[in-house]
Amino acid sequence: MTQSSTLIPSARQLLYDRMASKMETANHLSRKVVSFQANKDEPIYRWFKYKEGFSSALVKYFLGEYGNKPGRLLDPFAGAGTTLFAGQELGWQSLGIELLPVGAFVMQAREALNGIDTDKLRRIVKKTWTEISQIEHYVNHIKHITITKDAFPDETERQLNKFLAFCATIEDEKIQTVMRFAAFAVLEDISYTRKDGQYLRWDYRSNRELSGKPFDKGKILTFEEALKHKLNQILVDLLPGQSINLFEQLDSNRHSTIEQNPVSIIEGSCLEELPKLESDAFDFIVTSPPYCNRYDYTRTYALELVFWDKIAIR
Ligand SMILES: C[S@@+](CC[C@H](N)C(=O)[O-])C[C@H]1O[C@@H](n2cnc3c(N)ncnc32)[C@H](O)[C@@H]1O
């Protein structure tokens, strides 16, 4: 260590000194509670694994422990919206800003669930396969980029495109969004790839020329298998009278809390959006910033981004 480095404290040290009195260590919070792990089996959260997320249990813990009473809640790096929806359940008015369209779409799909006609959804789900089997002409919706090319078996991609053509005919916008979301949520399962850190790992059965040790991702689901499983999971979570369902946890008070506190989502960069907000507009902030650009989320979520792009330009 040079003499100057012992004399001049680092920016990190200066920041720590400034914030030290405001920090506390909560040793009772396990790794499971602070990471996405705890969301894995929760209704709704389990539909799409946004691994960068933290758990709703953690957000609720913070709000319960440090938030005096429900007010206005902000997450400037909202991801898939864990903060916003956990806050909403507890009566907070939540605003989130998210740069990546993937996270923003997950949040839109969740918002679409509020007030969705579940009987109608079930009826549409039931007729999906008959409708798809009658589609002969369809547009190729998935516009691949280099890192996603050949990610799906040909038949799977055909079925995916037909399903999207069917979705376009659904008039109820909320149902259309949730149906599209179901397809979006199975992209990894039906592909030759698996998310591995910030990259996609390719299975040996793909058409790609691969180097290194062959990777076998195990069973690759057909589109029909994967979508049926996902839609079933969604319906089980949404419809009353099932063994694991959202409404067992959501009593009627909680429902009206959700309806009274819609979540607001701004799609964009918080660097640009935050200065536009009034100062002192929020009572509480719960956030998890993007690790100083250590991860390139656009690579991890390349399949979902290609898919999302189709949604945007439909
Ligand atoms: C660690 S994740 C947050 C996950 C979130 N806590 C959740 O539970 O889903 C960080 C998020 O910040 C987003 N992000 C990165 N830069 C951003 C920016 N300038 N403005 C808004 N969001 C940004 C990333 O896309 C990513 O979703």
The ligand as an SDF file (V2000), in Angstrom:
LIG
                    3D

 27 29  0  0  0  0  0  0  0  0999 V2000
  -31.0870   -6.3170   -9.6560 C   0  0  0  0  0  0  0  0  0  0  0  0
  -32.3500   -5.9650  -10.8150 S   0  0  0  0  0  0  0  0  0  0  0  0
  -33.7060   -5.5110   -9.7980 C   0  0  0  0  0  0  0  0  0  0  0  0
  -34.6680   -6.6290   -9.6280 C   0  0  0  0  0  0  0  0  0  0  0  0
  -35.9040   -6.2780   -8.7880 C   0  0  0  0  0  0  0  0  0  0  0  0
  -35.5330   -5.9140   -7.4490 N   0  0  0  0  0  0  0  0  0  0  0  0
  -36.9070   -7.4360   -8.7710 C   0  0  0  0  0  0  0  0  0  0  0  0
  -37.1980   -7.9590   -7.7120 O   0  0  0  0  0  0  0  0  0  0  0  0
  -37.3450   -7.8620   -9.8570 O   0  0  0  0  0  0  0  0  0  0  0  0
  -31.8430   -4.4020  -11.4550 C   0  0  0  0  0  0  0  0  0  0  0  0
  -32.7760   -3.8760  -12.5370 C   0  0  0  0  0  0  0  0  0  0  0  0
  -32.3880   -2.5580  -12.8960 O   0  0  0  0  0  0  0  0  0  0  0  0
  -32.6860   -2.3770  -14.2750 C   0  0  0  0  0  0  0  0  0  0  0  0
  -31.9360   -1.1940  -14.7320 N   0  0  0  0  0  0  0  0  0  0  0  0
  -30.6180   -1.0850  -15.0630 C   0  0  0  0  0  0  0  0  0  0  0  0
  -30.3020    0.1850  -15.3520 N   0  0  0  0  0  0  0  0  0  0  0  0
  -31.4570    0.9030  -15.1980 C   0  0  0  0  0  0  0  0  0  0  0  0
  -31.7800    2.2850  -15.3570 C   0  0  0  0  0  0  0  0  0  0  0  0
  -30.8510    3.1760  -15.7170 N   0  0  0  0  0  0  0  0  0  0  0  0
  -33.0390    2.6800  -15.1010 N   0  0  0  0  0  0  0  0  0  0  0  0
  -33.9870    1.7830  -14.7170 C   0  0  0  0  0  0  0  0  0  0  0  0
  -33.7420    0.4610  -14.5700 N   0  0  0  0  0  0  0  0  0  0  0  0
  -32.4930    0.0260  -14.8150 C   0  0  0  0  0  0  0  0  0  0  0  0
  -32.2540   -3.6970  -14.8960 C   0  0  0  0  0  0  0  0  0  0  0  0
  -32.8620   -3.9080  -16.1590 O   0  0  0  0  0  0  0  0  0  0  0  0
  -32.7370   -4.6960  -13.8370 C   0  0  0  0  0  0  0  0  0  0  0  0
  -34.0420   -5.1580  -14.1070 O   0  0  0  0  0  0  0  0  0  0  0  0
  1  2  1  0
  2  3  1  0
  2 10  1  0
  3  4  1  0
  4  5  1  0
  5  6  1  0
  5  7  1  0
  7  8  2  0
  7  9  1  0
 10 11  1  0
 11 12  1  0
 11 26  1  0
 12 13  1  0
 13 14  1  0
 13 24  1  0
 14 15  1  0
 14 23  1  0
 15 16  2  0
 16 17  1  0
 17 18  1  0
 17 23  2  0
 18 19  1  0
 18 20  2  0
 20 21  1  0
 21 22  2  0
 22 23  1  0
 24 25  1  0
 24 26  1  0
 26 27  1  0
M  CHG  2   2   1   9  -1
M  END
$$$$
